[in-house]
Amino acid sequence: MKKYDFIVVGGGMSGICAAISAARNGVKTALVHNRPVLGGNASSEVKVSINGAGRVGNFRHAMESGVILEILLKNKKINVGHSFNILDHINWEFIKNESNIDLYLNTSMMSANVENDEIKSIKVFQVTTQKEFELAADLFCDTTGDANLAYEAGADYIIGHEARSTYNESLAPEEATKHTMGSTLLFTTRDLGKPVKFKRPEWAYEMTKEYIGRRCVHELSNGYWWCEVGGDDELSTTENAEEIRDELIKYAYGIFDYIKNSGDYPEAENLMLDWFGAVPGKRESRRIIGDYVLNQNDLEAHRRFSDTVAYGGWGMDDHTVGGIRAEFFKKANNKNEKGTIWHPVTDVYTIPYRSLYSRNIKNLYAGGRCLSVSHMALSSTRVIGTCSVIGQAIGTGAAIATKYKILPREVNEHMKELQQLLIKDDAYLPFIKTEDKEDLISNTACKITTSSYQENCGPEMVNSDFARRIYDDENAWISQQMAEDGEFIKVDFEQTTPIKEVVLRFDPDFNRTVATSIAETHRNRQVEEMPYQLIRDYKIEFFKDGEKVKELEVDDNYQRVNKHYVELDVDSIKITILKNYGDPYARICDLRVY
Ligand SMILES: Cc1cc2nc3c(=O)[nH]c(=O)nc-3n(C[C@H](O)[C@H](O)[C@H](O)COP(=O)(O)OP(=O)(O)OC[C@H]3O[C@@H](n4cnc5c(N)ncnc54)[C@H](O)[C@@H]3O)c2cc1C
């Protein structure tokens, strides 16, 4: 039996970020995923676009950084046509690049072997090889969406809406229910450039104007989140997943028939159905119970937890129980009835570490949409960007647990170390400042000068408490209009200093999505190439005794975080920004030297 430090089950974006974060911090990791491609709902099998703490169109500089941003920037650079298949392979490449990760695709976790409230091993079945085998680890992470590992291991979990009194949530129903949000099959269409007929298959439901009613058919190129089934009294999103898929096919074909043949959408004349999802995207099922259950009140108060390890900010987007089968869908004129109700979250809120591990299975983390949150909180935390930063927090927590040979709960004793490691790995933890004891700029005598700068964005801002814009504070060095030969920032150490690494963080515009999407409206909000502010070409010069001892040149950069490894004794380092993707100013959010 193969043994790991950490096994992640479920290779959606949350599981990917958990595995990568752990592996990069030295943890021997296995990623077990039951599908042929990585990404979960963000894969080519489902095609959901990655949103996060900023609502689309109102990002409030809240876009996630860390591993998810690294993946998305690479994707933005090379996947210009918004192909989800290419995104699948970028995810695959990111995992394959980590020597500390063994990837098991097409491999389903079947059961867990638990002793003394700890998972010792899991049984898995790999469908492509027809092999059943067992994998052991000290720590496990459930990012299956459905909390399948937690369920198999006997972890405490909840499903459905809590009663209002449970967490004193004003938006929760009076009585608890087993209701969840439903599942959806998306589709895309193609314009053939000539009229094309569509005949509704006999098995597809006939959709009437009454039924479609006020549903938002805002685009004909793809459809439709509100074609949603399950989570009501009849169909559970886990136990009836197969029936739900069949129902969704019948509804979605019916909707397309209405679009093609009702006469309400003459612009659909040339459209054919091009791609149709086979794996219903799920929104909600089981959630584990951890040491803390994040709830509506925390989100509304933008609560700042002392054990903050992640954050969210999407509104509470609480879909109507029953989805397309709900009675209101037949009452097209009832303007108060909607497919979802948005309850505002007016600023980012934080997510505590205590919500990321099981309260009774001692070595089990749970991320993505099966973490320890109430139904109301899940209606916000479930977006993929938030699931991803939760994954990064878990992977980094697992690194601390592995380092000290302790259990997830005991990592609470090392909270500051965990938070600072997350920040070092470019996670954003609202209100938690960088305290980097190893950084030579903040810990030795040196002077920073620049070719030019703007008010409040002077040289010292390149090594400040936060490495990104927060509200109106840029927290960056920003030059005046860029000169022909670039703009520079220079660090002069008082004494000759041995250095090993220079880390630069650039500005990817935290206010604008860069994710792949099937929706034109979503794509149209993006810049065509890379974010304007991001630095493309730059050079780093290293000096000793007035002589240049080394020069590094970087062309065509597309990442926010750039690490340069050197072994040098230096008196000064000069970084010259030569080109960005269109902004008139040079910007560096953060500069560290080790
Ligand atoms: C139609 C639709 C529209 C949505 N719109 C948005 C949106 O616009 N933006 C947004 O950010 N979010 C959106 N969401 C929500 C979001 O997609 C999910 O909440 C999110 O994907 C959850 O991420 P996850 O990593 O927890 O799980 P998933 O993405 O579901 O990934 C979990 C993976 O684990 C695998 N798995 C399950 N069981 C096992 C097992 N036993 N062994 C191995 N692997 C297993 C699953 O196959 C799955 O691929 C939408 C969801 C749907 C369905």
The ligand as an SDF file (V2000), in Angstrom:
LIG
                    3D

 53 58  0  0  0  0  0  0  0  0999 V2000
  -24.5510   25.5340  -13.3540 C   0  0  0  0  0  0  0  0  0  0  0  0
  -23.7220   26.0760  -12.2480 C   0  0  0  0  0  0  0  0  0  0  0  0
  -23.3440   27.3910  -12.3080 C   0  0  0  0  0  0  0  0  0  0  0  0
  -22.5000   27.9090  -11.3410 C   0  0  0  0  0  0  0  0  0  0  0  0
  -22.0670   29.1800  -11.4820 N   0  0  0  0  0  0  0  0  0  0  0  0
  -20.9610   29.5480  -10.8370 C   0  0  0  0  0  0  0  0  0  0  0  0
  -20.2350   30.6710  -11.2600 C   0  0  0  0  0  0  0  0  0  0  0  0
  -20.6400   31.3940  -12.1710 O   0  0  0  0  0  0  0  0  0  0  0  0
  -19.0570   30.9370  -10.6470 N   0  0  0  0  0  0  0  0  0  0  0  0
  -18.5970   30.1680   -9.6300 C   0  0  0  0  0  0  0  0  0  0  0  0
  -17.5060   30.4560   -9.1480 O   0  0  0  0  0  0  0  0  0  0  0  0
  -19.2780   29.1070   -9.1680 N   0  0  0  0  0  0  0  0  0  0  0  0
  -20.4280   28.7550   -9.7650 C   0  0  0  0  0  0  0  0  0  0  0  0
  -21.0900   27.6180   -9.3920 N   0  0  0  0  0  0  0  0  0  0  0  0
  -20.7140   26.9020   -8.1370 C   0  0  0  0  0  0  0  0  0  0  0  0
  -19.4320   26.0890   -8.2530 C   0  0  0  0  0  0  0  0  0  0  0  0
  -19.3320   25.5010   -9.5170 O   0  0  0  0  0  0  0  0  0  0  0  0
  -19.2970   24.9870   -7.1910 C   0  0  0  0  0  0  0  0  0  0  0  0
  -19.7780   25.3630   -5.9610 O   0  0  0  0  0  0  0  0  0  0  0  0
  -17.7950   24.6310   -7.0900 C   0  0  0  0  0  0  0  0  0  0  0  0
  -17.4100   24.0310   -8.2940 O   0  0  0  0  0  0  0  0  0  0  0  0
  -17.4400   23.7390   -5.9540 C   0  0  0  0  0  0  0  0  0  0  0  0
  -16.0610   23.4520   -6.0790 O   0  0  0  0  0  0  0  0  0  0  0  0
  -15.4520   22.1390   -5.4360 P   0  0  0  0  0  0  0  0  0  0  0  0
  -14.0070   22.1060   -5.7790 O   0  0  0  0  0  0  0  0  0  0  0  0
  -15.8550   22.0670   -4.0260 O   0  0  0  0  0  0  0  0  0  0  0  0
  -16.2450   20.9530   -6.1360 O   0  0  0  0  0  0  0  0  0  0  0  0
  -16.3670   20.4620   -7.6240 P   0  0  0  0  0  0  0  0  0  0  0  0
  -16.0760   21.5130   -8.6010 O   0  0  0  0  0  0  0  0  0  0  0  0
  -17.7060   19.8050   -7.6970 O   0  0  0  0  0  0  0  0  0  0  0  0
  -15.2210   19.3420   -7.7010 O   0  0  0  0  0  0  0  0  0  0  0  0
  -15.2580   18.1790   -6.9050 C   0  0  0  0  0  0  0  0  0  0  0  0
  -14.7570   17.0030   -7.7280 C   0  0  0  0  0  0  0  0  0  0  0  0
  -14.6070   15.8560   -6.8760 O   0  0  0  0  0  0  0  0  0  0  0  0
  -14.9020   14.7130   -7.6330 C   0  0  0  0  0  0  0  0  0  0  0  0
  -15.2900   13.6080   -6.7520 N   0  0  0  0  0  0  0  0  0  0  0  0
  -16.4960   13.4440   -6.1420 C   0  0  0  0  0  0  0  0  0  0  0  0
  -16.5120   12.2850   -5.4630 N   0  0  0  0  0  0  0  0  0  0  0  0
  -15.2990   11.7140   -5.6460 C   0  0  0  0  0  0  0  0  0  0  0  0
  -14.7480   10.4850   -5.2120 C   0  0  0  0  0  0  0  0  0  0  0  0
  -15.4430    9.6210   -4.4490 N   0  0  0  0  0  0  0  0  0  0  0  0
  -13.4830   10.1650   -5.5850 N   0  0  0  0  0  0  0  0  0  0  0  0
  -12.7600   11.0320   -6.3500 C   0  0  0  0  0  0  0  0  0  0  0  0
  -13.2660   12.2200   -6.8080 N   0  0  0  0  0  0  0  0  0  0  0  0
  -14.5110   12.5540   -6.4570 C   0  0  0  0  0  0  0  0  0  0  0  0
  -16.0660   15.1580   -8.5060 C   0  0  0  0  0  0  0  0  0  0  0  0
  -16.1990   14.3710   -9.6720 O   0  0  0  0  0  0  0  0  0  0  0  0
  -15.7220   16.6080   -8.8200 C   0  0  0  0  0  0  0  0  0  0  0  0
  -15.1280   16.7260  -10.0850 O   0  0  0  0  0  0  0  0  0  0  0  0
  -22.0350   27.0870  -10.2710 C   0  0  0  0  0  0  0  0  0  0  0  0
  -22.4580   25.7630  -10.1790 C   0  0  0  0  0  0  0  0  0  0  0  0
  -23.2940   25.2570  -11.1550 C   0  0  0  0  0  0  0  0  0  0  0  0
  -23.6940   23.8220  -11.0630 C   0  0  0  0  0  0  0  0  0  0  0  0
  1  2  1  0
  2  3  1  0
  2 52  2  0
  3  4  2  0
  4  5  1  0
  4 50  1  0
  5  6  2  0
  6  7  1  0
  6 13  1  0
  7  8  2  0
  7  9  1  0
  9 10  1  0
 10 11  2  0
 10 12  1  0
 12 13  2  0
 13 14  1  0
 14 15  1  0
 14 50  1  0
 15 16  1  0
 16 17  1  0
 16 18  1  0
 18 19  1  0
 18 20  1  0
 20 21  1  0
 20 22  1  0
 22 23  1  0
 23 24  1  0
 24 25  2  0
 24 26  1  0
 24 27  1  0
 27 28  1  0
 28 29  2  0
 28 30  1  0
 28 31  1  0
 31 32  1  0
 32 33  1  0
 33 34  1  0
 33 48  1  0
 34 35  1  0
 35 36  1  0
 35 46  1  0
 36 37  1  0
 36 45  1  0
 37 38  2  0
 38 39  1  0
 39 40  1  0
 39 45  2  0
 40 41  1  0
 40 42  2  0
 42 43  1  0
 43 44  2  0
 44 45  1  0
 46 47  1  0
 46 48  1  0
 48 49  1  0
 50 51  2  0
 51 52  1  0
 52 53  1  0
M  END
$$$$
